[in-house]
Structure formats: C-alpha cells, structure tokens
Amino acid sequence: MSTAPVTRPERVLFVHAHPDDETLSSGGTIATLLELGAEVTVLTATRGERGEMLTPELAPLQGDGPRVAAHRETEIAAALAALGGPAHLWLGGPGARPTDLPERRYTDSGMQWGPDGRATAADDAPADSLTAADLGEVVDDVRAAIRSTMADAVVSYADDGGYGHPDHVRVHHAARYAAKAEDVPFSMIVPADSGQADLTVDVRPVRAKVRATVEQYRSQVTVDPVDPADPTALSWVMPHGVRQHAADHEAFRHDTPPVQEPPQTYAELTPAGKATAVVVAFVLGLVAGGLGSVTQQQTIGTFPVGIVLPSLVVLGLLAGLRLLWRSRVLVTAAWLGIAVATMFLLQLVLANAAGYTWMIAPTAIAFVVLVWPDLSRARGGGARGGDVASTGRDAPSGRVAPSGRVGASGGTVGRE
C-alpha cells in the first residue's frame, strides 16, 4: 500500500450510477480532493428513477419515474454543494455526450436481491435503461466527459459494482474502457480492509461534510443522530433496513500498476543508484581533469584555449551536477576526480601562469558551486511527493490521499 505524502491530480472524474452513490462510496475522497484544490467532477449515469422513497411525504412518488427523477435531481444538487461543490454532469447530457449526437437520458435499470444477498438484474428493466443501452454508446459518453473535463484520473466501481447492482457493473465497464481509450489512469473503489488497496485516504477530517451530504438523501437513507461519545462516527439505515457505517478510510485499486517516475534528484536514488552516480561523477571528473592537465599550455595565437575550454568543461560539469541532481555529493566526487587526474599528471603542469591557473581554477569553481544555496524549493519545486503537484497537508503514515490515480472506499452497500 502506498505511503507517499498526500498529493492530488489536477482533475479527477468520478463516475457513478445513481445519485447518492458518489457520497456513500467516495464522498470522503471527493471532499478531501476539493480541499486540496483539485478539480473534481461527478458524472452520474441515471437519476435513480427506481429508487425507494423512504419518508412518508415522499412515498407517493414511488413508482413515478419522472417525479422520482426530478426529486433526486434536487437531492444530488444539494448534496454536492454540501460536499464542497464538485462539478456535475449527467451521462448523455452536455459535457458527457459526443457533440455530433443528440443528447439522451439513461434511466435506472432497477435491481432485485438474489438468494446470496447480492443485487441482481431486475426482470423488467425499461428499454431506455442504462443496461439496455449499447455499451459502446455508454463508453463514448464517458469518453466525452473525460475530454470535456480534461480529467487526469477516472474513478469508479470495481468489476462487481460493489454489491452487484447491474447499473454499477455497467458503469464500471464503461468507465474502465473509456479511461483506457483516452489513456487516462483508472482506479476502482475497494474496501479499505480488503487487502486489495493500492492507495487509501483518511476521510475522518472531512466527516462533517460527508454527514451533511448524506443527510441530503432523505429519500434513500435515514442518517443516525450524532453520537456525543463519538462525534466522528457516521451511520445510516438503508432502504432494506441494514445499518451501514461510514469507513474511516476510503481505498482504491489501480487498474494497472502506477508508472514510477524516474528519480529526478540524487536524494531520490536508491543506495545502489547513489553509489553508481558518485562513481560516474568521479570518472567524469577524471576525464575533465585529464583534459585540462594535458591541454593547459595550448594557445591559439595569444588566446589560452587550453585553459579556457577545460575550465568551461569543469564549470559545466560541476554546475550541471548541482542543478540537475541537486547534490553537493556529486559535485565533490567530480572535483576529487579532477584533483586526482591533475595530481597524477602533475609533471605536465608547468610552473607558469597557465599552470597555476589550472591548479586553482577547478577548486575555485567547485567552491562556488558547492556554496550556492538550493533555490529549487523557493521556486516552488520542492521535493516531489507523488504523481502530480504536492500539497501542503501530509497524510499520516499508511493513509494517503490520491495521486494521479484515485479511488475511494467501497465496502459499503450502494443502492439505486
């Protein structure tokens, strides 16, 4: 499991099947990303037309798809505002539909509980439902959303949809294919305790936001009151009567292993890499020292080319090592190589102005290069903490916010 510092992708697209899925399975991660300054978009495939209506005042809407859809549109708008205000798209609508196709609306496919306690496909999925639509069309709509949001990462369910709901499974396949087609990293929601997580997010710091968000979905869940003994606890009762507890961590499994960036500083090298770099720097110093020792008396007319060119080589070598690898160790190794070569070829260094200059110049250059301050952090570079821009908040060990590929905890049951 990753233990890198908290980092964020610039733009993350969360793809979910119904209103409330984004909150119950990944709300803590969305809120965390927003606090870190990322651009987050929630793409919702259907309006959950076949979802239950739990409260007595909403019960008359049950079975009336258009009215349920209209109500759940208001719920998700309020929920996303409480979560921190991510952008929102409807699959098949503006921003999530190829521009050469007329907009369309995918409806809830419905589900039924199987004998194993997991969701299965309903027997009466409507013709305009998500699962009845051509998978290629759904993939193209998700691809359009990736392009319109310029997403750096896509997040959705694992291949079982979390608990088997056919719309969740369809969304998984569509999001996964679309991300692959657009060459964007794809991450799947998994339970934090499943042993499958590549990355985890500690969502306790944003618990208040998640609670406020879940409370907007009154048609779908009944949120338990705050427990004075544990104010960070959050639980709710599902339509089928099962109580669910919000996890402390949300977790992701990457579709493919993250591509490790090559080291960019000496400090990022492995011990073997550091040893190799020191040896290479020393050998380069030997070459530069030997060049200067052999040529330091050469002139073209009155121009001391034998001193000037080797001195420029030494300056380029030492300054380059310091700037590119941010390492005084490599500069010192290269200077030692120059000194060893010069001492070995000392009989070639004459006791004249050119010889004295060559004896002094490499050491003077090395001194200047070694003492100048490291301005990389002042320029905003700093030590790299992940796949994209590092942030100011560090995660506790083992609890990591997203970096390039993002996901959020599953384990909790989703619904329609």
C-alpha positions in Angstrom: 0.0 0.0 0.0 1.3 3.4 -0.9 2.7 5.5 1.9 3.6 8.6 -0.1 2.8 12.1 1.1 -0.7 13.5 0.2 -0.8 14.5 -3.4 -3.5 15.3 -5.8 -4.2 15.0 -9.5 -5.3 18.3 -11.1 -8.6 16.9 -12.4 -10.5 13.8 -11.3 -13.7 12.3 -12.8 -15.8 10.1 -10.5 -18.3 8.0 -12.5 -21.3 6.7 -10.6 -24.6 5.1 -11.4 -27.2 6.9 -9.3 -27.5 10.0 -7.1 -26.0 9.3 -3.6 -23.6 6.6 -4.9 -20.9 9.3 -5.2 -21.3 10.2 -1.5 -21.8 6.8 0.1 -18.9 5.2 -1.6 -16.4 8.0 -2.3 -17.7 11.2 -0.6 -14.8 11.5 1.8 -12.3 11.3 -1.1 -14.2 13.9 -3.2 -14.3 16.3 -0.2 -10.6 15.7 0.5 -9.6 16.4 -3.1 -11.7 19.6 -3.2 -10.0 20.8 0.0 -6.6 20.1 -1.6 -7.6 22.3 -4.6 -8.2 19.6 -7.2 -10.9 20.0 -9.9 -13.4 17.2 -9.3 -16.3 16.3 -11.5 -19.0 13.8 -10.6 -20.6 12.0 -13.6 -23.9 10.4 -12.8 -25.3 7.8 -15.2 -29.0 7.8 -14.2 -31.3 9.7 -11.9 -32.2 6.7 -9.8 -35.8 6.6 -11.0 -36.5 3.2 -9.5 -35.1 4.0 -6.1 -37.1 3.8 -2.9 -38.8 6.7 -1.3 -38.3 6.3 2.5 -40.1 9.2 4.1 -43.9 9.4 4.3 -44.1 12.7 2.5 -42.1 11.2 -0.5 -43.8 7.8 -0.5 -46.4 8.9 -3.1 -43.6 9.4 -5.6 -42.7 5.7 -5.5 -43.0 4.2 -9.0 -43.5 7.5 -10.7 -40.1 7.6 -12.6 -40.2 11.2 -13.8 -41.2 12.6 -10.4 -38.7 10.5 -8.6 -36.0 11.7 -11.1 -36.9 15.3 -10.5 -36.7 14.9 -6.8 -33.4 13.1 -6.9 -32.0 15.8 -9.1 -32.7 18.3 -6.3 -31.1 15.9 -3.7 -27.8 15.5 -5.6 -27.6 19.2 -6.3 -27.9 19.9 -2.5 -25.6 17.0 -1.7 -22.8 18.1 -3.9 -23.0 21.6 -2.6 -22.6 20.3 0.9 -19.7 18.1 -0.2 -17.7 21.1 -1.4 -19.1 21.9 -4.8 -17.6 19.5 -7.4 -18.8 20.0 -10.9 -21.6 17.7 -12.0 -22.5 16.0 -15.3 -25.3 13.7 -16.4 -24.3 10.8 -18.7 -25.7 11.5 -22.1 -26.1 15.2 -21.4 -24.0 18.3 -22.1 -20.3 17.6 -21.5 -20.9 13.9 -21.4 -22.1 13.2 -24.9 -20.3 13.3 -28.3 -21.2 16.7 -29.9 -22.3 15.0 -33.1 -25.0 13.0 -31.3 -28.4 14.2 -29.8 -28.5 14.2 -26.1 -30.1 11.2 -24.4 -31.2 10.2 -20.9 -30.3 6.9 -19.3 -32.8 5.6 -16.8 -32.4 3.4 -13.8 -32.3 -0.3 -14.7 -33.6 -1.4 -11.3 -32.4 -4.5 -9.4 -33.6 -7.3 -7.2 -31.9 -9.1 -4.3 -30.5 -12.5 -5.2 -30.5 -15.5 -2.9 -26.9 -14.8 -1.9 -27.9 -11.3 -0.6 -26.3 -9.5 -3.6 -28.1 -7.4 -6.1 -29.0 -8.9 -9.5 -30.6 -7.5 -12.6 -34.3 -6.7 -12.5 -36.7 -8.7 -14.7 -38.4 -5.5 -16.0 -35.5 -3.1 -16.9 -37.0 -0.5 -19.2 -35.9 -0.1 -22.8 -34.2 3.2 -22.1 -32.3 1.9 -19.1 -28.6 2.1 -18.7 -28.1 -1.7 -19.0 -30.3 -1.9 -22.1 -28.2 0.8 -23.9 -25.4 -0.3 -26.2 -22.2 -0.5 -24.2 -20.2 1.3 -27.0 -22.6 4.3 -26.7 -22.2 4.5 -23.0 -18.4 4.3 -23.4 -18.4 7.1 -25.9 -20.4 9.3 -23.5 -17.9 8.7 -20.7 -15.1 9.4 -23.1 -16.8 12.7 -24.0 -16.9 13.5 -20.2 -13.2 12.7 -19.9 -12.4 15.1 -22.7 -14.7 17.9 -21.6 -13.3 17.8 -18.1 -9.7 17.1 -19.2 -9.6 14.5 -16.5 -6.2 13.3 -15.3 -7.8 10.3 -13.5 -11.0 8.4 -13.6 -12.6 6.6 -10.6 -15.5 4.2 -10.5 -16.6 0.8 -9.0 -14.8 -2.5 -9.1 -15.9 -5.0 -11.6 -18.7 -6.3 -9.3 -20.1 -2.9 -9.0 -19.5 -3.0 -5.2 -22.5 -5.2 -4.5 -23.8 -6.5 -7.8 -26.2 -3.8 -9.0 -26.3 -4.1 -12.8 -26.0 -0.3 -13.3 -22.9 -0.3 -11.2 -21.4 -3.1 -13.2 -22.3 -1.4 -16.4 -20.7 1.9 -15.2 -17.5 0.0 -14.2 -17.1 -1.4 -17.7 -17.9 1.8 -19.4 -15.6 3.9 -17.3 -12.8 1.4 -17.5 -13.0 1.1 -21.3 -13.3 4.9 -21.7 -10.3 5.6 -19.5 -8.2 3.1 -21.4 -9.3 4.6 -24.7 -8.4 8.1 -23.6 -5.2 6.9 -22.0 -6.2 8.1 -18.5 -5.4 6.2 -15.3 -8.4 4.3 -13.9 -8.9 3.4 -10.3 -11.6 1.2 -8.6 -13.4 1.5 -5.3 -12.5 -1.3 -3.0 -13.0 -1.9 0.8 -10.1 -0.5 2.8 -9.7 -3.7 4.7 -9.8 -6.0 1.6 -6.1 -6.2 1.1 -6.6 -5.0 -2.5 -6.0 -1.3 -2.0 -3.1 0.4 -3.7 -4.0 3.7 -2.0 -6.0 4.8 1.0 -7.5 8.1 2.1 -8.1 9.1 5.7 -11.6 10.7 5.4 -12.1 11.4 9.1 -11.0 15.1 8.7 -14.0 15.7 6.3 -16.5 13.7 8.2 -18.7 16.7 9.0 -19.0 17.4 5.3 -19.9 13.9 4.5 -22.6 13.8 7.2 -24.1 17.0 5.8 -24.1 15.5 2.3 -25.6 12.1 3.3 -28.4 14.0 5.1 -29.5 15.4 1.8 -30.5 12.0 0.5 -33.6 11.6 2.7 -35.4 9.6 0.1 -32.7 6.9 0.2 -31.2 6.7 3.7 -32.0 7.6 7.3 -29.0 9.1 9.0 -28.4 8.2 12.6 -28.1 11.2 15.0 -24.6 12.3 16.1 -23.2 10.2 18.9 -22.0 12.5 21.6 -19.5 9.8 22.7 -18.0 9.7 19.2 -18.8 12.7 17.1 -16.8 11.4 14.2 -19.0 8.3 13.8 -21.5 8.3 10.9 -24.0 5.7 10.2 -27.3 5.4 8.3 -30.1 2.9 7.7 -30.5 1.6 4.1 -33.9 1.0 2.5 -33.8 -2.7 3.2 -33.2 -2.0 6.9 -29.5 -2.6 7.1 -27.4 -0.1 9.0 -24.2 1.0 7.3 -21.2 2.7 9.0 -19.0 5.2 7.2 -15.5 3.9 7.0 -12.6 5.9 8.4 -10.7 5.3 5.2 -11.6 5.1 1.5 -9.5 2.9 -0.7 -8.5 2.5 -4.3 -7.1 -0.3 -6.5 -5.4 0.9 -9.6 -6.4 -0.8 -12.9 -2.7 -1.0 -13.8 0.3 -0.5 -11.5 1.3 3.2 -11.3 4.1 4.1 -13.5 7.0 5.1 -11.3 8.6 8.3 -12.3 12.4 8.2 -12.8 14.4 9.8 -10.0 15.0 13.5 -10.5 17.3 14.3 -7.7 20.3 12.5 -6.0 18.2 12.1 -2.9 15.6 10.1 -4.8 18.1 7.5 -6.0 18.4 4.1 -4.4 21.5 3.3 -2.4 22.9 1.4 -5.4 22.0 4.3 -7.7 23.7 6.8 -5.4 26.9 4.8 -5.4 26.8 4.5 -9.2 26.2 8.2 -9.5 29.2 9.0 -7.3 31.4 6.7 -9.3 30.2 8.2 -12.6 30.8 11.7 -11.3 34.3 10.8 -10.2 35.1 9.3 -13.6 33.8 12.4 -15.4 36.0 14.5 -13.1 39.0 12.3 -14.0 38.3 12.9 -17.7 37.8 16.7 -17.2 41.0 16.9 -15.0 43.0 14.9 -17.5 41.8 17.1 -20.4 42.9 20.3 -18.6 46.2 18.9 -17.4 47.1 17.8 -20.9 46.0 21.0 -22.7 46.6 23.8 -20.2 49.6 25.1 -22.1 47.9 25.3 -25.5 47.1 28.6 -27.2 45.7 29.8 -30.4 47.8 32.9 -31.1 47.7 34.6 -27.7 44.3 33.1 -26.7 44.8 30.5 -23.9 42.4 27.9 -25.3 44.0 25.1 -23.3 42.9 26.8 -20.1 39.6 28.4 -21.1 37.9 25.3 -22.7 38.8 22.8 -19.9 37.7 25.4 -17.3 34.3 25.7 -19.1 34.1 21.9 -19.2 34.7 21.9 -15.4 32.1 24.6 -14.8 29.5 22.9 -17.0 30.2 19.5 -15.2 30.1 20.8 -11.7 27.2 23.3 -12.2 25.3 20.7 -14.2 25.5 18.1 -11.4 24.4 20.6 -8.8 21.5 22.0 -10.8 20.2 18.7 -12.3 20.7 16.4 -9.3 20.7 19.0 -6.5 23.6 17.2 -5.0 26.8 18.6 -3.4 27.9 15.0 -3.0 28.2 14.5 -6.8 29.9 17.9 -7.2 32.5 16.8 -4.6 33.0 13.4 -6.3 33.6 15.1 -9.6 36.0 17.7 -8.1 38.0 14.9 -6.4 38.3 13.2 -9.8 39.7 16.4 -11.3 42.1 16.7 -8.5 43.3 13.1 -8.8 43.8 13.5 -12.5 45.7 16.7 -12.1 48.0 15.3 -9.4 48.7 12.2 -11.5 49.6 14.3 -14.5 51.4 17.0 -12.4 54.5 16.7 -14.4 52.6 18.1 -17.4 51.5 21.2 -15.4 54.2 23.8 -15.9 55.1 26.5 -13.3 53.8 29.4 -15.3 50.6 31.4 -15.4 48.7 28.8 -17.3 49.8 26.0 -15.0 48.9 28.0 -11.8 45.6 28.9 -13.3 44.7 25.3 -14.0 45.8 24.3 -10.5 43.5 26.9 -8.9 40.5 27.2 -11.4 38.8 23.8 -10.8 38.9 24.2 -7.0 37.6 27.8 -7.2 34.7 26.7 -9.5 33.9 23.8 -7.1 33.9 26.1 -4.1 31.4 28.4 -5.8 29.1 25.6 -6.9 29.2 23.9 -3.5 28.3 27.0 -1.5 25.5 28.5 -3.6 22.1 27.9 -1.9 19.5 25.4 -3.2 16.8 27.6 -4.7 14.6 24.8 -6.1 12.1 24.9 -3.2 12.0 28.7 -3.3 10.9 28.3 -6.9 8.1 26.0 -5.8 9.6 22.8 -6.9 10.4 21.2 -3.5 10.7 17.5 -3.1 8.4 15.6 -5.3 5.7 13.9 -3.4 3.7 12.0 -6.0 2.4 11.8 -9.5 1.4 15.5 -9.6 1.6 18.7 -7.6 2.3 18.1 -4.0 0.2 19.8 -1.4 0.7 21.4 2.0 -1.0 18.7 4.0 0.8 15.5 4.9 -1.0 12.2 5.4 -0.4 10.0 8.4 1.7 7.0 7.6 -0.2 4.5 5.6 -3.1 6.9 4.9 -2.6 8.5 1.6 -4.6 10.9 -0.4 -4.9 10.4 -4.1 -2.0 10.8 -6.5 -2.6 10.6 -10.2 -4.9 7.6 -9.8 -7.6 7.9 -7.4 -10.3 5.8 -5.9 -12.5 5.6 -2.8 -13.7 3.1 -0.4 -16.2 0.6 -1.4 -17.3 -2.0 1.1 -20.5 0.0 1.9 -23.5 -1.1 0.0 -24.7 1.1 -2.7 -28.3 1.2 -4.0 -30.4 2.5 -6.7 
